[in-house]
Every structure is written in structure tokens, then in C-alpha cells.
């Protein structure tokens, strides 16, 4: 028998999870369906930044940049544990954009979005300021501006956690195999770990990201006049090769910009590329030419030369950008577009494009598109609401962390910081009544304990070792191959983890 719901959402990336959270908070009954793990696709393979998109100003995307800059401050307040300010150093090369153009862009960037919390741009003397120390001596002038870091996969999971807390059903590793209109309802069939289930929904949202057109044709049997362009973006991870907490943004010879960000304490995250892609989204990988391209961009600016031997990890994601007809992949809009299709029956809302920074506004706009279907639903609410674990007084993470260390004096500072960043106030659900490290169960790596793993399985839909090591945490970067193998074996042998 079909389970009746108001809203059925296909896609467990940031857009789908954000829409599920918003809808559940408005009082709608919601199902979120994801064929793999939450954030397993594009949403865990981003540059991990909440930013306005400085380079989008060149393409006159002023509305998108303004909206993203406003959202930057909203999200800082909503999730100060997984989102925090970062300063970016932009060394100026006279061979690329002229200094006056960079200065103008940064002036607009500082002022378009009503910046309140973050410090503004400053000019650097790279021969005197410490930020210039790792850079080649040929670069004498630079700029420093503000943006924010985000743990992208955790942002997705926390939206799903909040959606579930507000009554949504979150179905992972569950594929939507069919959705067909039946008058003013959708008849929907899914296939998951517990077999086949059917739902009857008043509206359907297709937030499948790179698979959006596949869902339109294969799953719903409908058509859309809109389309996506798949663009591959690859990143590499290396050991960190400079002192200080600042990130760098460098211009490559082809005018593209490359981010070089501190990552996981002792590492650097370098990216990204922009390459048209026509393969299967799930099969995307960073190829050697992309790795060489990123290394060359770094080596153009930094004294310490990087080689392929320095690459600890590489990953690639497929951005499902709305196809606006631009020839250059870098010029394709990062804005989002909706296609609402009803044909006199139950509505289908297809989501094209978007970026992680504007997911909350996208979700808000998606629900506004459906207000005729759900006239009884509540008003916009997410702008003032914390994400799970983000209910930190004054969004003061440092003050929160100091309180945790007073509360748990036996907890090593690095572990307190690590769990504070991942879970915020919810870290107490992991610590429980433990009074020593021994109370956290087995230890699998430098910072991975059984208590955390059990929490992730019970409360965050972790169903495999990879879910834990790659998306809920990044402990795969801090564990040896032997430790990872041992943990994977233990996880696979303990099917009762959620008990």
C-alpha cells in the first residue's frame, strides 16, 4: 500500500537535503530519497568554500554574487562549527588581470552583500608581510580578502539530520525507480535495503544534480526545455607547504583562478579545474593532465616546487550547471534555475544548477514555487535557524570550545577541537558519560573512536566504512592503510552498530 506524503524529493545532495529541511520545517510531510550515501556525489567534492564567487563578477553575475555574500553571513551564524572565516591572499601578477581591475572587484566584493562580520580587503607588501614569505620574489604586491570555509559533506548531513528531526523520512541507498502522475498525485516506487516501497506524493522535486535529466526522462517519463552542462572540477591534496592559517588564490595563465587552502590541519587542498564532461557522473576521476595543471599553477607562484609525488589524494566532482549557452565552461552561470511542470496535475519541480553557498535560498525559492500546491504550509523560517550542533551562543566557536574543555578536562585538545568542528554542541551525544578516553570504546586511528562511529551509524545514516572515513569525517587522510583496512573489517563485521 502506498504511503501518502506531501513532498517527495529525489537527490540527497545539498539542494535536496536543504529543500527537505525547509519543507519539513514548514509542516509538510516529506520523503528524501538518495540512491547512494548523502553527499556522495558533487556535494562532497566541492572546493569546500562558502563564498560569493569573486571571479563571477567578471561575468556580471551581480545578483548571484550579492545573494551568495548575504548567505555567507547567514550560514556563519547558522553553523559556526562547520563554517568559519578564512583570509585569502591574492598575489598580483602583472601578466594577468591589471591591479586596478582586481582592486575594483574586491571593492565590489566587500560592499555588495552588506558585510558585517568579516574583515575587508587590505593591500599586502609581499616582500614585508609574512603572507608573502612562501611566494616567489617576483611577486611584490598582493591583496587579502575574506571568505569562509565549509565542511561540505557535513553541511549536507546536518540538513538531513534537521529534516529528520522535523519529521522527514530520509532514505539513503534507495533508488527511485519510477514516478508517474496519477491525477493530482505522484505514484512513486523506490528500491532500497528493505526492498520495494511505494509512495503517493502531492508534489515531486527532482534535485538529482548531475542526474537531473536522467530522472526527468527515465524515472518520471517527462520532458524539460532546460538542460544541464556537466563540468568536471578536480582537486588535489598535498602536505601543507606554508606557515599560517591563510589561504591563497592564484591566477593561472589561462585566466582561471586556483584556490590553495589549508586542509585538515597539516594538508593543502588545491583546485579546481573546469572541463566539459560527458561521461557517467559516478565514474568521474581526476586525470593526470588535470593534476599537472594544478601543480603548474602552484609552482608558478610558490618557492617550494610541488611534484606528483606530493599528491596525497585527488578527487573530482561533476558540477551540474544550468546550460545557458556559454562557450567557455568557466563562464557558464553558477546560478540556479527551476522548471515547474504541472500539466494540470501533480507538480514536478526540476532543479538545475546552484552552488553550495546558496543552497538555503535555493530551498526557500523552491518551496515558494510550490505555494499554490501547499497553501497551508508555514512561512520562510531558515534564515534565523541554527543547523544541528550550531546552537552556539553568539556563534562563538572559540568560547564554546573553551567550555567543552572545562566540562571534559580529560579530553585532549586536538580531539575536542576535531569533534567540536564536526558536531558542535552534538559532540556531547558522543561523549555521553565518559570520564576518560577508555570510555569511548575501541580506537581505530589517531582521532577515530568507537563511540563516534556508533553515533554516526545511529544518527547520521553511516552504513559503510567509507561513509565514516570519507564523508562524515576525513579520517582516511589521517590513518595508515593498515588502520583503514582494520577499521573496515571491524565495521563490516559489526552489523549491530546502531544498537
Number of C-alpha atoms within 10 A of each C-alpha: 7 12 11 18 19 20 24 27 26 28 30 33 28 35 32 31 33 27 30 36 29 27 28 24 24 19 16 21 19 28 25 26 28 27 20 16 22 31 25 20 25 23 26 24 20 24 23 20 22 27 22 26 20 17 19 18 18 11 11 11 17 17 13 20 25 20 16 24 26 19 22 27 21 17 26 23 25 22 26 25 31 26 24 21 19 21 20 23 25 21 25 23 19 10 10 13 12 11 15 9 11 17 16 11 16 22 14 16 25 20 13 18 19 12 16 11 12 17 15 17 18 13 14 20 15 23 17 11 11 13 23 21 15 15 21 17 13 11 17 16 19 22 20 21 20 22 22 22 21 25 23 26 26 22 26 26 25 24 25 30 20 21 25 20 14 20 18 25 19 21 21 20 17 22 19 23 15 17 23 16 23 14 12 16 20 27 21 23 18 19 17 17 10 7 8 13 15 17 18 24 27 22 24 26 23 24 27 27 31 25 18 20 22 13 23 18 12 12 16 21 13 15 10 12 5 15 17 19 22 26 22 24 25 26 25 23 22 21 17 18 16 20 11 10 13 16 23 18 20 21 21 19 13 7 13 15 19 19 24 26 25 25 18 16 10 12 17 22 22 26 29 24 22 19 17 16 16 12 11 11 21 13 9 18 17 18 12 11 9 22 21 14 15 23 20 16 21 25 16 15 21 18 15 13 13 18 13 12 7 14 15 13 12 19 17 25 27 30 28 28 24 22 19 15 11 11 9 10 18 19 16 18 20 23 18 17 18 17 17 16 15 13 10 8 15 19 23 24 20 24 27 27 25 23 22 23 25 26 21 23 20 24 24 19 14 24 23 16 16 19 13 11 16 17 9 11 18 15 15 17 12 20 14 11 14 19 23 21 21 27 20 20 11 10 18 14 22 14 12 18 21 14 12 20 15 10 10 17 13 13 18 12 15 10 13 21 20 18 23 23 22 20 22 26 19 15 19 16 13 19 19 11 10 16 13 12 14 10 14 18 15 13 15 18 16 12 15 23 18 18 19 21 25 19 18 20 18 14 14 19 22 22 19 13 19 18 20 23 21 15 25 26 21 16 20 18 16 16 18 13 11 9 15 20 13 13 20 17 12 13 20 13 10 9 10 10 17 15 7
